[in-house]
Amino acid sequence: MSRGADIARGRDAEAAAWLVRLDSDADAQSREAHEAWLAQDEEHARAFERAEEVWSMLPRAAAQSPVAASHGPGNASAPRWAMAACLALVMLAGAFVLTRLPGHQTLQTAPGEQAVERLADGSTASLDTMTRVSVDFDDNRRALTLDEGEAVFDVAHDAERPFIVRAGTMQVRAVGTRFVVRHVGTDTSVTLLEGRIAVSRLGEDGRPKPVAIAQGGRSLRSGERLRLTVNGGARSDRRAIEDVAAWRRGRVVFDDVPLGEAVSELNRYGGERLAVGSGVAGLAVSGSFSTADPASFAEAVSALHNLHVRESSQTLVIESPVTQN
């Protein structure tokens, strides 16, 4: 284990301890001590954010656990203690195991599953559902390939080894920063959360060529997304930081997205499947929806567009009322 990874592991352990302490004892003195700890080092804030991210995922995991089902009404506090213990194990034991893995590995999540993984250099990769990342680290480079899905990368600073992520024909190069890469179907994009990145398009020969951003060719700013188009171009837009990778909070945010595309996105998270009838796939959808409640999405969309929801073979079909039999 490298010294940098060991230090990062220690920060994560402290962050996990602070989160558990604040959840059980959020008095003024504890909050002040926590603020002082955050102010000591900007890496403390990033570690605490990662801990909160893991914490937010635990209720969804606990809901699927047979342990959660065993708690009766008289033992309401037990699940939260279980979550606290689980958080500590993820941030401590999980970090230790991952930093011992070889530099060549594959990280993968199943439908409905999410994960926060510690990489060998101390960086973290937060994987959305149905995501696969191939990792190839050595003494000279930190190379990853997002084969499919979406992931948030929190990169440990190492000027001697740039952190490079490839997704489709896109390449993102960073030293120490935070960004989100998405590669689902023909949708390939990167959103900057913090720091700076260089974005390139891979040519037929595999060599990267810098991508010019529409607004004067400048670098991306925090909250900006760069998407590669199928015709070889690129376009950028700005997103609210809280909407970026909203799946970490169990949400998905649509902004004027075609209904068919929105349904495909929600189906990635498992649970009750959705489908669209003929003639309605192009209707626009906007809003924030739970990834765990497809039925509520179907009801909201049907009310907005005066549609009908029909159940067929364990699938909710959103269709026009005129198609009903």
C-alpha positions as a printed Julia matrix, in Angstrom:
325×3 Matrix{Float64}:
   0.0     0.0     0.0
   1.36    3.45   -0.94
   1.76    6.16    1.67
  -0.8     8.32   -0.18
  -3.37    5.54   -0.14
  -2.69    4.92    3.56
  -3.26    8.62    4.35
  -6.47    8.63    2.31
  -7.66    5.55    4.17
  -7.07    7.33    7.47
  -9.07   10.36    6.32
 -11.95    8.11    5.29
 -11.88    6.44    8.7
 -12.08    9.84   10.42
 -14.89   10.94    8.11
 -16.87    7.79    8.86
 -16.39    8.34   12.6
 -17.57   11.95   12.32
 -20.68   10.99   10.36
 -21.69    8.35   12.88
 -20.99   10.75   15.76
 -23.07   13.56   14.25
 -25.93   11.21   13.49
 -26.14   10.09   17.12
 -24.97   13.24   18.94
 -25.58   16.39   16.91
 -25.11   18.93   19.73
 -23.49   22.34   19.25
 -20.11   21.22   20.59
 -19.94   18.27   18.19
 -20.91   20.44   15.24
 -18.25   23.02   16.11
 -15.59   20.33   16.45
 -16.65   18.87   13.12
 -16.4    22.27   11.4
 -12.91   22.69   12.84
 -11.89   19.3    11.48
 -13.23   20.21    8.03
 -11.3    23.48    8.08
  -7.99   21.73    8.77
  -7.7    20.3     5.25
  -9.86   20.48    2.12
  -9.35   16.73    1.76
 -11.32   16.3     5.0
 -14.38   17.83    3.33
 -14.01   15.54    0.34
 -13.65   12.49    2.58
 -16.74   13.51    4.54
 -18.69   13.94    1.3
 -17.71   10.42    0.29
 -18.86    9.13    3.67
 -22.21   10.89    3.22
 -22.49    9.31   -0.21
 -22.0     5.83    1.23
 -24.43    6.64    4.05
 -27.12    7.72    1.56
 -26.81    4.38   -0.24
 -27.11    2.28    2.92
 -30.9     2.58    3.43
 -31.51    1.21   -0.07
 -29.11   -1.66    0.57
 -30.55   -2.3     4.02
 -34.08   -2.47    2.61
 -33.01   -5.46    0.51
 -31.18   -7.14    3.39
 -32.72  -10.03    5.37
 -31.21   -8.42    8.48
 -33.45   -5.36    8.08
 -36.53   -7.54    7.81
 -35.72   -9.25   11.12
 -36.06   -6.08   13.2
 -39.41   -5.81   14.91
 -41.3    -2.61   15.84
 -39.69   -2.56   19.26
 -36.21   -2.42   17.82
 -36.46    0.7    15.64
 -33.0     1.99   16.51
 -31.23   -1.18   15.42
 -31.25   -0.44   11.67
 -29.47    2.9    12.21
 -26.8     1.23   14.33
 -26.49   -1.41   11.61
 -26.07    1.37    9.05
 -23.39    2.99   11.19
 -21.51   -0.28   11.49
 -21.91   -0.93    7.77
 -20.57    2.54    6.96
 -17.51    1.96    9.13
 -16.87   -1.38    7.44
 -17.23    0.12    3.96
 -14.95    3.06    4.71
 -12.39    1.03    6.68
 -12.34   -2.63    5.66
 -13.5    -1.88    2.12
 -10.74    0.67    1.61
  -8.13   -1.76    2.95
  -9.19   -4.62    0.71
  -9.35   -2.49   -2.43
  -5.96   -0.89   -1.93
  -4.44   -4.37   -1.75
  -5.89   -5.41   -5.1
  -3.63   -5.44   -8.17
  -3.63   -2.42  -10.45
  -5.58   -4.44  -13.03
  -9.17   -5.03  -12.02
 -12.78   -4.64  -13.13
 -15.38   -2.83  -11.03
 -18.99   -3.64  -11.83
 -22.52   -3.07  -10.52
 -25.67   -5.05  -11.28
 -29.11   -3.56  -12.09
 -30.31   -1.59   -9.08
 -26.89   -1.77   -7.39
 -24.5     1.12   -6.65
 -21.03    1.1    -5.13
 -18.23    3.35   -3.89
 -14.85    1.77   -4.61
 -11.41    2.72   -3.29
  -8.72    2.54   -5.98
  -5.09    1.59   -5.37
  -3.87    5.21   -5.55
  -6.35    6.54   -2.97
  -8.83    7.82   -5.56
 -12.46    6.73   -5.36
 -14.93    5.69   -8.04
 -18.65    5.89   -7.26
 -20.49    3.57   -9.63
 -24.11    3.97  -10.66
 -26.3     1.0   -11.55
 -25.27   -1.22  -14.49
 -21.78    0.26  -14.64
 -18.5    -1.43  -15.53
 -15.07    0.17  -15.15
 -11.81   -1.47  -16.19
  -8.82   -0.29  -14.12
  -5.22   -0.46  -15.35
  -2.72    1.18  -12.97
   1.06    0.89  -13.06
   4.05    2.99  -11.97
   3.66    5.39  -14.9
  -0.05    5.83  -15.46
  -3.52    5.55  -14.01
  -5.78    4.41  -16.84
  -9.45    3.47  -16.61
 -12.09    2.6   -19.17
 -15.78    3.2   -18.52
 -17.19    0.36  -20.6
 -20.77    1.31  -19.77
 -22.81    3.21  -17.2
 -21.95    6.28  -15.12
 -19.34    6.94  -12.45
 -18.08    9.78  -10.28
 -14.29    9.92   -9.99
 -12.68   11.66   -7.01
  -9.04   11.74   -8.07
  -6.09   11.67   -5.67
  -3.43   14.19   -6.71
  -0.39   12.67   -8.4
   1.36   14.98  -10.86
   3.64   12.17  -12.02
   0.74    9.91  -13.01
  -2.2    11.62  -14.74
  -5.58    9.99  -14.2
  -7.08    9.05  -17.58
 -10.62    7.79  -18.19
 -11.81    6.57  -21.57
 -15.48    6.14  -22.47
 -16.38    5.32  -26.04
 -14.49    7.84  -28.18
 -14.0    10.27  -25.26
 -10.86   10.6   -23.15
 -10.72   12.64  -19.92
  -7.34   13.51  -18.4
  -6.96   14.8   -14.84
  -4.39   15.08  -12.06
  -6.45   15.79   -8.94
 -10.12   16.68   -9.37
 -13.71   15.4    -9.31
 -15.81   14.66  -12.35
 -18.61   12.45  -13.67
 -18.36   10.35  -16.83
 -21.39    8.77  -18.48
 -21.42    6.24  -21.32
 -24.88    4.76  -21.94
 -25.77    3.84  -25.5
 -24.84    6.8   -27.7
 -24.81    9.2   -24.73
 -21.18    9.94  -23.82
 -20.48   12.92  -21.58
 -18.33   14.33  -18.81
 -19.42   16.79  -16.11
 -16.86   18.68  -14.05
 -17.52   18.97  -10.32
 -14.23   20.41   -9.12
 -10.78   21.22  -10.48
  -9.73   21.03  -14.13
  -9.8    18.36  -16.82
  -8.7    18.02  -20.44
 -11.2    16.35  -22.77
 -10.21   14.67  -26.03
 -11.84   12.61  -28.74
 -10.13    9.4   -29.81
  -9.45    9.17  -33.53
  -9.62    6.03  -35.63
  -5.94    5.52  -34.88
  -6.67    5.64  -31.14
  -4.85    8.93  -30.64
  -6.57   11.63  -28.57
  -7.41   14.99  -30.15
  -8.46   17.92  -27.91
 -12.17   18.78  -27.97
 -12.94   22.48  -28.35
 -15.77   23.72  -26.14
 -18.38   25.81  -27.94
 -17.92   28.9   -25.77
 -14.56   30.03  -27.09
 -12.64   26.82  -26.56
 -12.14   27.47  -22.84
 -11.96   24.84  -20.12
 -15.04   23.39  -18.48
 -16.26   25.08  -15.32
 -17.76   23.45  -12.26
 -21.23   22.13  -13.1
 -20.68   22.14  -16.86
 -21.23   19.06  -18.98
 -19.58   18.26  -22.31
 -21.37   15.76  -24.54
 -19.96   14.17  -27.68
 -22.38   14.08  -30.6
 -22.74   11.19  -33.04
 -21.64   13.39  -35.97
 -18.22   14.01  -34.42
 -19.0    17.31  -32.72
 -19.41   18.32  -29.09
 -21.73   20.58  -27.14
 -21.71   21.85  -23.59
 -24.41   22.88  -21.14
 -24.62   23.77  -17.47
 -26.29   21.7   -14.77
 -27.14   22.42  -11.16
 -24.54   20.69   -8.99
 -27.26   19.0    -6.94
 -28.67   17.45  -10.14
 -25.34   15.99  -11.23
 -25.21   12.26  -10.45
 -28.49   12.6    -8.52
 -28.57    8.78   -8.39
 -26.26    9.05   -5.38
 -29.35   10.32   -3.52
 -31.69    7.79   -5.12
 -33.03   10.31   -7.66
 -32.94   10.83  -11.4
 -33.41   14.31  -12.89
 -34.85   14.9   -16.37
 -34.81   18.24  -18.16
 -37.03   18.21  -21.25
 -36.08   14.59  -22.0
 -38.16   12.44  -24.41
 -40.41   10.01  -22.51
 -38.88    6.99  -24.23
 -35.39    8.03  -23.12
 -36.58    8.71  -19.55
 -38.19    5.26  -19.35
 -35.0     3.59  -20.58
 -33.02    5.42  -17.9
 -35.36    4.4   -15.07
 -35.37    0.79  -16.25
 -31.61    0.66  -15.62
 -32.31    0.75  -11.87
 -34.32   -2.47  -11.77
 -37.64   -2.84  -10.01
 -40.96   -2.64  -11.85
 -40.32   -2.21  -15.57
 -41.77    0.58  -17.67
 -42.66    0.7   -21.36
 -44.2     3.29  -23.67
 -46.99    2.82  -26.17
 -46.95    4.01  -29.76
 -46.98    7.74  -30.4
 -45.95    8.9   -26.92
 -42.19    8.21  -26.75
 -41.36   11.74  -27.93
 -43.32   13.58  -25.24
 -41.1    15.79  -23.08
 -40.47   14.94  -19.42
 -38.96   17.2   -16.76
 -38.59   16.76  -13.02
 -36.89   14.79  -10.25
 -38.04   11.22   -9.66
 -37.16    8.35   -7.34
 -35.11    5.58   -8.94
 -36.86    3.12   -6.61
 -40.45    4.01   -7.53
 -41.16    3.63  -11.27
 -44.91    3.52  -10.62
 -44.89    7.08   -9.24
 -43.05    8.25  -12.33
 -45.65    6.59  -14.57
 -48.49    8.18  -12.61
 -46.91   11.65  -12.73
 -46.22   11.5   -16.46
 -49.67   10.15  -17.27
 -51.29   12.98  -15.29
 -49.11   15.59  -17.02
 -49.78   14.4   -20.57
 -53.26   12.91  -20.06
 -52.0     9.39  -20.7
 -53.04    5.99  -19.39
 -51.0     3.45  -17.41
 -51.73   -0.2   -18.15
 -50.19   -3.21  -16.45
 -49.13   -5.97  -18.82
 -46.94   -8.97  -17.92
 -45.4    -7.22  -14.88
 -44.69   -4.12  -16.96
 -46.32   -0.69  -16.64
 -47.14    0.56  -20.12
 -47.56    4.33  -20.48
 -49.8     4.92  -23.48
 -52.33    7.21  -25.08
 -55.94    6.66  -23.89
 -57.06    6.12  -27.49
 -54.96    2.93  -27.68
 -56.94    1.29  -24.86
 -59.05   -1.71  -25.8
